[in-house]
Structure formats: C-alpha cells, structure tokens
Amino acid sequence: MKSIMKAIKYFIYSFALLFIASACEQDVIDLKPDDECSYNPGGFNCFQDFCPEDASAGSADFSKFIAIGSSFTAGFQAGALFNDGQLTSVPSIMHISFYCVGGSDIFNQPTIGTANGFNIFVNPNPVGGTTVLGRFRLQGTPPQPSPVISDAAAIPNPGVNPGFIYSGSKTDRTASAVRATILRHALTPETGNWTLAGTNPAFNPFYARFASNPGTSTMLTDMLASIGNGGTSFMSWLGMDDFLLYAVYGGDPTLAPITASNVFNTQYTLAIGAITTTFPEVKGVLGNFPNIFVMPHFTSVTWNAIPLDAATATALNGSLATNYNGFLDLMVANTVITADEAAKRKLNYAVGQNPILISDETLTDLSPYMAGPAAALLPYAQARQTKNTDIIPLSTGSVLGTLKDANPQAVWGVSYPVLDRHVLIPSEIAEISQRITDYNASIKVIADGNANLAYADVNKAIADFVTARAYVINNVTITPNINPPTGIYSEDGLHPNSRGAAFIAGAFIDGINAKFGATIPRPNLSSFQATGLPINP
C-alpha cells in the first residue's frame, strides 16, 4: 500500500497547478508599476497618478470608513492571519480608493504583528509544543500548500504570548473583522470572553485580542463605538461563515452547524438595523456571498482521486469488494435495503483513477446486521464510493492515502471510508447552495429598502469571472483559481490572495458607485501581489 499512498498524494497535490518545474520554495511576486506610489501600514506615500481627476464620492462621505466581517474581510489568506494579508484586506484596499474622494490616509486595523501568522488548518499547532506553523506556501516536489515555520508571536494565547493582545485603540478602529466567525458570534459577548476559551464554541481569540471590553463588548458594539467616533461610512460582509465553515467541514454539523435561513435573516436584520437606526445619516455597503463551489478548495481534489495499479485493484476486489458486495446482496435478499441502494453502494476497483471510499450518512445504516462473521464490515455500515456529484474539500487531500491507526490494511479513502467531514454529498451541496441563495436574498432586501445602503453583488462578480475564465485588468491577467501567477486565490484555495482581494474590493466599489452616484476608482490590480511561483532549489 505504500506505493499507492505515495501516488495518491502526488496526484492530489498536483491538482490544477500548471508548473513547468517542481519546487521546494516559493518566490513572492511583487508587481508595482510605479514604485513611487505605494501603500504601507502608516498610510500613503502618494497616489496622485492613481486618482482620476473626476473621482467623486457622490452623495456619500468616506472620510472615515468602518468595516465589519469575518475572515474574508480580515485579510485572512493562505491558512493564517498575518501582516501582509491584513494590509491588503478587502476593506483596506477599498480605503486606498476612498483616499481619492476625501478618505483618510490611515486605516486602523487590529494588526496581528507576525509575518507568517498561525495556521488554523493544521492540527496540532504548535507542533510538539515548540514549533509554530504559519501560513501555507507552495513548496515541495510536487508543489503543494505546506505551512512555513512561524514564531511564538503568532500563538493565539496571551498566556504564552502576551503580545497577542492588540495594543492599539480598541474603541476607534476602522476594521472589526475576525476569522471563523458566524453572524451570531458578532452579536454575543461570549465571543470575546477569555474565561470561555476551550469551553464555548462562540469564543474566538482573534476577537478577544482586540475586544474593547472582553466578556462584555461584541464585534457589533465595538463597530458602533468606532462609527460614533466620527465614522461616516461602513461596509459589512458578515455572515459568510454561517455556511462556509459547514462546507469546509464536509457538512458535518457536529463540527460546524449551518445557520437556518430564517435565523440568518433575523440576526442580519438585527445587526444592520442596529447600525442604521443608531446612525441614520451614515451610508454603507452590504456584500453578498459567492458560490463557494467554484473555489479551488472545492474543485482541486477530484471525486476519482485514487490511482491504483493492477495488483492493488485485484487485491481490493478479491477481498474487500467481494465481501462487502456479497453482504449487500444478502441485505437485499432480506429486504433490509433495495436492490437500487445496493447497486449504489457496491465497490469496484480498477486500474487507473478510482472513486474515493466514503461514509454516506444518507444510506441505510447496516451496523445492526454486522455481527458474527460480518463484524469486520462494521466500518462500512454506510459505505460507498464517490460519484461525480460529490465534492471533496481540499483539506481532505491530506487524509487520502494515509493509514488509519497505523494499520496498513486501512487506507483512508481506499480500503477504509473517509468520514462525513471529508466529503460533501449531493444533499449537503444542495443545502449549502440554498442557504447562499436565501442569505443573499435577505441582504438584498435590506440594502434595497434603505436609501443609505448599497448592495455589492460579489456573487455575480465571481460568477461572471468563472464564466469568462480569465480577465485582463490593469495589464494583469487574472484567473479564478489558485494557479500562480494569475490565480486570485491564496494557497488555502479558499481565501483570496492580495490581488484577489483587490478584485473583490472592486465589486464593493461598483456597488457603492451605482447607489450613491460616485465615481470612485477600482483598485489597480497590478499594485497587489499574486500567489508566488514555486522555484527550483
């Protein structure tokens, strides 16, 4: 099985990366056509050439712009929150454009203070209690997203890393965005309560680090305080994690539940209503959510990602498939399952690419009948092989082909079914898609019903981009994938890289211009980094 494991890993991590040469390090691309004009944490060096003479804020005022949202708003990318990602977050890039129409030259974010951040996709982290793993970079042969070594300053625990607590202003920020935050978490003080760390799923150290009053304040009340300190406009991209986390965890509700549409509508209405009623003169833009199933995180690992040679396919058919398929026939004979269900569940291995062995919770649970001689089949009580209608999250790629409990006969996805968290089946895909549709409808109703709220159709911007397959903007070619140097997604296949954030910021600005009669320039994509190309050693 060892050669099969190696082949599986090579296939998965080759996914759609169009490299001419393999690599072990990553070369960061920095394309700036005008080195005299740049943006840094302290503000602007110059943007005279960037700002068109006819730039106008229309009926809005962007002299102090406030943002709230989750990881896609915070600048999270490549599996971590780190300095450069925050500097080029969607609201930070929007703020650059607002400078052309009277915006401030300072955007006050709760900076994380670490170059590589803390990778939340890797568990355990730190490794061995000492080595801290940070953001993904493309490295190895073949190139694959692998974490780089970070530093102790990235550990999200003030007990071992006091510097994790934000030292800047906690009542006058221009961004209140936190990774892995569902809408409810933005409304509850539990999210910032350090005494609940490790015991309450609402707690989030990345909010607690800059909460104005940990255990009492909320992301929303902190945002209201910031607007109260002279805020003139705001953006909200709250709510994406209400379905995204569920999808990333393969639709496993025990790890990340999905928010019901009516609950989302109630909570979103409450959050935006609190802003618009407290500050009726302040104008804002609300962003909707894109179809996540076009993102590389959900397209990179194919449903038939298991490569088998003749000897292995024959061995699997002669042992596992024969025993399991025969048991299914027995279940049909005893009217436990239908012949149609048995046909969907039967296993077959062949030379070449094979489906992934999964556990499907919608199938009849046959464990009550797996006793005595059939006891060895208990792990396959709801097993089947994947179809092209299933989606495999990118994170599952690190599991496929590995051994369960060091047992060489139990290879995840080959001879042993992967778990619910590792695959999205059709019913879960349909559920998530419906939630996106429902959430977006709620957001649009609220935006359309208020003269001071613009609607950013991020969903359409991404959908049109996927249909076009490539754009050339500011003399830069971009593609809706992870492929460097053109892809807009970072190494985690889920969050945009800096150039992708600039593209999304343009969609928000389009919504603002349309609603408020503004002529704010879209960001210049050539000023922002794409995912770096791997290079030879």
C-alpha positions in Angstrom: 0.0 0.0 0.0 3.0 2.3 0.5 3.4 3.0 -3.3 -0.3 3.6 -3.6 -0.2 6.2 -0.7 2.7 8.0 -2.5 0.8 8.0 -5.8 -2.4 9.4 -4.2 -0.5 12.2 -2.6 1.3 13.1 -5.8 -2.0 13.2 -7.7 -3.9 15.2 -5.2 -1.4 17.9 -4.7 -0.7 18.3 -8.4 -4.4 19.4 -8.7 -4.5 22.2 -11.2 -1.1 23.9 -10.7 0.4 24.4 -14.1 4.0 24.4 -13.3 6.9 23.7 -15.7 9.3 22.8 -12.9 8.8 21.3 -9.4 9.8 23.4 -6.4 10.8 23.4 -2.8 10.5 27.2 -2.1 8.3 30.0 -3.1 9.2 33.2 -4.8 6.9 36.0 -3.8 5.9 38.2 -6.7 5.7 41.9 -6.2 4.4 43.8 -9.3 4.2 47.5 -8.8 4.3 49.6 -12.0 5.1 52.8 -10.1 7.4 52.3 -7.1 6.9 56.0 -6.2 3.3 55.2 -5.2 2.8 52.6 -2.6 0.7 51.8 0.5 2.1 50.9 3.9 0.7 50.5 7.4 1.4 54.1 8.1 -0.6 55.4 5.2 0.1 56.5 1.6 3.4 57.6 0.0 1.5 59.0 -3.0 -1.5 58.2 -5.2 -1.6 61.2 -7.4 -1.3 59.1 -10.6 -3.8 56.6 -9.3 -6.6 59.1 -8.6 -8.5 60.3 -11.6 -9.4 63.9 -11.8 -13.1 63.2 -11.9 -13.2 60.9 -8.8 -16.2 61.7 -6.6 -17.8 60.3 -3.5 -21.2 61.2 -4.9 -23.7 61.6 -2.1 -21.5 59.6 0.4 -18.7 60.6 2.7 -15.7 58.3 3.1 -13.6 60.4 5.3 -13.8 57.7 8.0 -14.7 54.2 6.7 -15.5 51.3 9.1 -15.6 47.6 8.2 -17.0 44.5 9.8 -17.0 40.9 8.7 -15.2 37.5 9.1 -12.1 36.0 7.6 -12.7 37.3 4.0 -12.9 40.8 5.4 -10.0 40.5 7.8 -7.4 39.7 5.2 -7.0 36.1 6.2 -5.3 34.1 3.4 -3.1 31.0 2.9 -4.4 29.4 6.1 -3.5 32.2 8.5 -3.9 35.8 9.5 -0.6 37.7 9.0 0.7 41.2 8.4 0.8 41.4 4.6 -2.7 39.7 4.4 -4.2 42.2 6.7 -2.5 45.1 4.9 -4.3 44.0 1.7 -7.6 43.1 3.2 -10.7 43.9 1.1 -11.6 47.0 3.2 -8.0 48.2 3.4 -7.8 48.1 -0.4 -11.2 49.9 -0.7 -9.8 52.5 1.7 -7.0 53.2 -0.8 -9.6 54.1 -3.5 -11.5 56.2 -0.9 -8.4 58.3 -0.5 -9.2 59.7 -4.0 -12.5 61.1 -2.7 -11.6 62.5 0.6 -10.8 59.4 2.6 -8.2 59.4 5.4 -4.6 58.2 4.7 -4.8 55.9 7.7 -6.7 52.6 8.0 -6.6 51.4 11.6 -6.8 47.6 11.7 -6.1 45.4 14.8 -2.8 44.3 13.3 -1.6 40.8 14.2 2.1 41.7 14.4 3.5 38.5 12.8 4.9 37.8 9.3 3.6 34.3 8.9 0.7 34.1 11.4 -0.8 31.0 13.0 -2.1 28.3 10.6 -5.6 27.3 11.7 -5.9 24.5 9.2 -3.0 22.5 10.8 -3.7 20.4 13.9 -1.8 20.1 16.2 -0.3 23.6 16.1 2.2 24.3 17.7 3.9 21.0 16.8 5.4 19.4 19.9 4.6 22.5 21.9 7.5 24.4 20.4 7.3 24.7 16.6 4.7 27.1 15.4 3.4 26.6 11.9 2.3 29.6 9.9 0.8 30.4 6.5 0.9 28.0 3.6 3.3 28.4 0.8 3.7 26.3 -2.3 6.7 24.1 -1.7 7.9 20.5 -2.2 8.0 18.1 -5.1 5.4 18.2 -6.4 4.4 21.7 -5.3 1.8 21.6 -2.6 0.4 24.0 0.1 2.7 23.4 3.1 2.9 25.6 6.2 6.1 27.6 6.9 7.7 27.9 10.3 6.3 30.9 12.1 7.2 32.3 15.5 5.9 32.3 19.1 4.5 35.8 18.5 1.8 34.1 16.3 0.4 31.8 19.0 -3.2 33.0 19.8 -2.8 32.5 23.6 -1.9 35.5 25.7 -0.8 33.1 28.5 2.3 32.1 26.5 2.3 35.1 24.1 1.3 38.3 25.9 1.9 40.2 22.7 -1.1 38.5 21.1 -3.3 41.1 22.8 -3.8 44.1 20.5 -2.1 47.2 21.9 -3.8 49.8 19.7 -7.0 51.6 20.2 -9.9 49.3 21.0 -12.6 51.9 20.6 -11.6 53.8 17.5 -10.7 51.1 14.9 -11.7 51.2 11.3 -11.9 47.4 10.9 -13.6 44.8 13.1 -13.2 41.5 11.2 -12.5 38.1 12.7 -11.8 34.8 11.0 -14.1 31.8 11.6 -17.0 33.9 12.9 -20.6 33.2 12.2 -23.1 36.0 12.4 -24.3 35.1 15.9 -20.8 35.4 17.2 -20.7 39.1 16.1 -23.7 39.7 18.4 -22.6 37.9 21.6 -20.1 38.9 24.3 -19.2 35.2 24.6 -17.0 35.6 21.5 -14.6 37.8 23.4 -14.7 36.2 26.8 -11.3 34.7 27.6 -12.8 32.7 30.5 -14.7 30.6 27.9 -11.6 29.6 25.9 -11.8 25.9 25.1 -15.3 25.5 26.6 -17.6 27.6 24.5 -17.7 27.4 20.6 -18.7 31.0 20.4 -15.3 32.1 21.9 -12.8 33.4 19.4 -9.3 34.6 20.5 -9.0 36.7 17.3 -11.8 38.9 18.5 -10.9 38.7 22.2 -7.5 40.1 21.4 -8.9 43.4 20.5 -12.3 43.4 22.2 -12.9 46.8 23.9 -14.2 45.1 27.0 -13.7 41.3 26.8 -16.7 39.4 28.0 -19.0 42.4 27.7 -18.5 44.0 24.3 -19.3 42.4 21.0 -17.9 42.9 17.5 -21.1 44.9 16.7 -21.0 47.2 19.7 -17.3 47.8 19.1 -18.2 48.8 15.5 -20.9 51.1 16.7 -18.4 52.7 19.0 -16.0 53.3 16.1 -18.7 54.8 14.0 -19.6 57.0 17.0 -16.0 58.3 16.9 -16.6 60.2 13.7 -17.4 57.3 11.3 -19.0 58.4 8.1 -19.4 55.2 6.1 -19.2 51.4 6.6 -19.1 48.0 4.9 -20.5 44.7 6.1 -19.5 41.3 4.8 -20.9 39.5 7.8 -22.4 36.0 7.5 -20.2 34.0 5.1 -19.0 31.7 7.8 -22.6 30.7 8.6 -22.4 28.3 5.7 -18.7 28.3 4.7 -17.4 26.5 7.8 -20.1 23.8 7.4 -18.9 23.3 3.8 -15.2 23.2 4.8 -16.0 20.5 7.4 -17.8 18.4 4.8 -21.3 19.2 6.0 -20.6 17.7 9.5 -22.9 19.7 11.8 -21.0 18.4 14.9 -18.0 20.4 13.8 -19.7 23.5 12.2 -23.5 23.8 12.0 -25.1 25.7 9.2 -27.4 28.6 10.1 -31.1 28.3 9.2 -32.2 30.9 6.6 -34.8 32.4 8.9 -32.3 32.7 11.8 -29.8 34.3 9.5 -32.4 36.8 8.3 -33.3 37.7 11.9 -29.7 38.1 13.0 -28.6 40.0 9.9 -31.6 42.4 10.2 -30.8 43.0 13.8 -27.1 43.7 13.1 -27.6 46.1 10.2 -30.6 47.6 11.9 -28.5 48.5 14.9 -26.2 50.4 12.7 -28.7 52.2 10.5 -31.0 53.2 13.4 -28.2 54.4 15.6 -26.5 56.3 12.8 -29.2 57.0 10.2 -27.0 59.5 8.3 -24.1 57.1 7.8 -24.0 55.3 4.5 -22.8 51.7 3.9 -22.4 48.9 1.5 -23.5 45.3 2.2 -21.8 42.4 0.4 -23.5 39.2 -0.7 -21.8 35.8 -0.9 -20.4 34.0 -3.9 -20.9 30.4 -4.9 -18.1 28.7 -2.9 -18.2 25.6 -5.0 -16.2 27.3 -7.8 -13.4 27.9 -5.4 -10.2 25.8 -5.7 -10.8 24.4 -2.2 -13.8 22.6 -3.6 -12.6 21.8 -7.1 -9.0 20.8 -6.7 -9.5 17.2 -5.4 -11.5 15.2 -7.9 -14.0 12.6 -7.0 -11.9 9.8 -8.6 -8.6 10.8 -7.0 -7.4 7.3 -6.1 -4.8 5.9 -8.6 -4.4 2.1 -8.5 -2.2 -0.3 -10.2 -3.4 -3.8 -11.4 -2.1 -5.7 -8.4 -3.7 -3.4 -5.9 -7.0 -3.2 -7.7 -7.2 -7.0 -8.0 -6.4 -7.4 -4.3 -9.1 -4.9 -3.2 -11.7 -6.6 -5.5 -10.7 -10.0 -4.2 -11.1 -9.1 -0.5 -13.0 -6.0 0.5 -15.2 -5.6 -2.6 -16.2 -9.3 -2.7 -17.1 -9.5 1.0 -18.9 -6.2 1.1 -20.8 -6.6 -2.1 -21.9 -10.1 -1.1 -23.2 -8.7 2.2 -25.2 -6.1 0.3 -26.8 -8.9 -1.7 -27.7 -10.6 1.5 -29.3 -7.4 2.8 -31.4 -7.2 -0.4 -32.5 -10.8 0.0 -33.6 -10.0 3.5 -35.4 -6.8 2.3 -33.2 -4.6 4.5 -32.2 -2.4 1.6 -33.4 -2.2 -2.0 -31.6 -3.6 -5.0 -31.2 0.0 -6.2 -29.4 1.1 -2.9 -27.2 -2.0 -3.1 -26.2 -1.1 -6.6 -25.2 2.4 -5.5 -23.1 1.0 -2.6 -21.2 -1.8 -4.3 -17.5 -1.4 -4.6 -15.4 -1.8 -7.7 -11.7 -1.2 -8.1 -9.9 -0.8 -11.5 -6.6 0.1 -12.9 -6.2 3.9 -13.1 -8.2 6.5 -11.3 -10.7 5.2 -8.8 -13.5 6.8 -6.7 -12.9 7.6 -3.1 -14.4 5.3 -0.5 -16.6 7.4 1.8 -19.2 7.0 4.5 -22.6 8.5 3.4 -25.0 9.2 6.3 -28.0 9.2 4.0 -27.5 5.5 3.3 -29.2 2.8 5.4 -27.1 2.1 8.5 -26.3 -1.6 8.3 -24.4 -1.8 11.5 -27.2 -3.7 13.4 -26.7 -6.6 10.9 -22.9 -6.6 11.0 -22.3 -9.1 13.8 -20.6 -12.5 13.9 -18.8 -13.3 10.6 -19.9 -9.9 9.3 -18.4 -7.9 12.2 -15.3 -7.0 10.2 -17.6 -5.0 7.9 -18.7 -2.5 10.7 -16.6 0.4 9.3 -18.6 0.0 6.0 -22.0 0.3 7.6 -22.8 3.3 5.3 -20.0 3.0 2.8 -20.0 3.7 -0.9 -17.6 5.1 -3.5 -17.8 8.7 -4.7 -19.7 9.8 -7.8 -19.0 12.9 -9.9 -21.9 14.6 -7.9 -19.8 14.6 -4.7 -17.4 17.3 -3.7 -14.1 16.7 -1.9 -12.7 19.6 0.1 -9.0 20.4 -0.4 -8.3 19.6 3.2 -9.3 16.0 2.6 -6.3 15.7 0.3 -4.0 15.5 3.3 -6.0 12.5 4.6 -6.5 10.4 1.4 -3.9 7.6 1.2 -2.8 7.8 4.8 -3.2 4.9 7.3 -5.9 4.7 10.0 -4.3 3.8 13.3 -1.1 2.8 11.5 -2.9 -0.2 10.0 -1.5 -0.9 6.5 -4.8 -2.6 5.6 -6.9 0.5 6.5 -6.0 3.2 4.0 -8.3 6.3 4.2 -10.4 6.6 1.0 -9.0 3.4 -0.5 -9.8 0.5 1.8 -11.3 2.5 4.7 -14.1 5.0 4.2 -13.3 8.7 5.0 -15.7 10.4 7.4 -18.6 12.8 7.0 -16.3 15.7 7.5 -14.2 14.8 4.4 -16.8 14.9 1.7 -19.9 16.9 0.6 -22.6 14.7 -0.7 -25.4 16.0 -3.1 -27.9 16.7 -0.3 -25.4 18.8 1.6 -24.3 20.6 -1.6 -27.9 21.5 -2.3 -28.5 22.6 1.3 -25.5 24.9 1.2 -26.4 26.3 -2.2 -30.0 27.1 -1.0 -28.6 28.9 2.1 -26.4 31.1 -0.1 -29.4 32.0 -2.2 -31.6 32.7 0.8 -28.9 34.7 2.6 -28.2 36.8 -0.5 -32.0 37.5 -0.9 -32.1 38.7 2.7 -29.1 41.0 2.2 -30.6 42.5 -1.0 -34.0 43.2 0.6 -32.3 45.1 3.4 -30.0 47.1 1.0 -32.7 47.9 -1.5 -35.0 49.0 1.3 -32.7 51.7 2.6 -31.5 54.7 0.6 -28.3 54.8 2.6 -27.3 51.2 1.8 -25.6 50.0 -1.3 -25.5 46.3 -2.5 -22.3 44.7 -3.6 -23.1 41.8 -5.8 -19.9 39.8 -5.1 -21.7 36.6 -6.2 -22.2 38.0 -9.8 -18.7 39.3 -10.0 -17.2 35.9 -9.2 -19.8 34.0 -11.4 -19.0 36.2 -14.4 -15.3 35.8 -13.8 -15.6 32.0 -13.7 -17.7 32.1 -16.9 -15.1 34.3 -18.6 -12.3 32.0 -17.3 -9.8 34.9 -17.4 -9.7 38.7 -17.3 -7.0 41.2 -18.2 -7.3 44.2 -15.9 -4.6 46.9 -15.5 -2.5 44.9 -17.9 -2.6 42.0 -15.5 -4.1 38.6 -16.4 -6.1 37.0 -13.6 -7.8 33.6 -13.4 -10.4 32.3 -10.9 -8.2 29.6 -9.5 -5.0 29.1 -7.4 -2.6 28.8 -10.3 0.3 31.3 -9.9 1.0 33.8 -11.1 -2.6 34.6 -12.4 -4.9 32.9 -9.8 -6.8 35.1 -7.4 -6.9 32.5 -4.6 -4.3 32.0 -1.9 -2.7 28.7 -1.1 -5.6 27.5 1.0 -7.7 27.5 -2.1 -10.5 29.3 -0.2 -9.5 32.9 0.6 -8.3 35.4 -2.0 -4.7 36.4 -2.2 -3.9 40.1 -2.2 -4.7 40.5 -5.9 -7.9 38.6 -5.4 -8.9 40.9 -2.5 -8.3 43.8 -4.8 -10.7 42.3 -7.4 -13.4 41.7 -4.7 -12.8 45.3 -3.4 -13.7 46.4 -6.9 -17.1 44.7 -6.7 -17.8 46.6 -3.5 -16.8 49.8 -5.1 -19.0 49.1 -8.1 -22.0 48.7 -5.7 -21.1 52.0 -4.0 -20.8 53.9 -7.2 -24.1 52.6 -8.5 -26.1 53.5 -5.4 -24.5 56.8 -4.4 -23.7 58.3 -7.9 -20.0 58.1 -7.0 -17.0 57.7 -9.4 -14.6 56.0 -7.0 -11.8 54.3 -9.0 -11.5 50.5 -8.8 -8.2 49.2 -7.3 -5.2 48.8 -9.6 -4.7 45.1 -9.6 -1.1 45.4 -10.7 -0.2 47.0 -7.4 -1.1 43.9 -5.4 0.7 40.6 -5.1 -0.5 37.3 -6.5 0.4 33.9 -5.1 4.1 33.4 -5.7 5.5 30.9 -8.2 7.4 27.9 -6.8 11.1 28.0 -7.8 13.8 25.4 -8.2 16.1 24.8 -5.2 
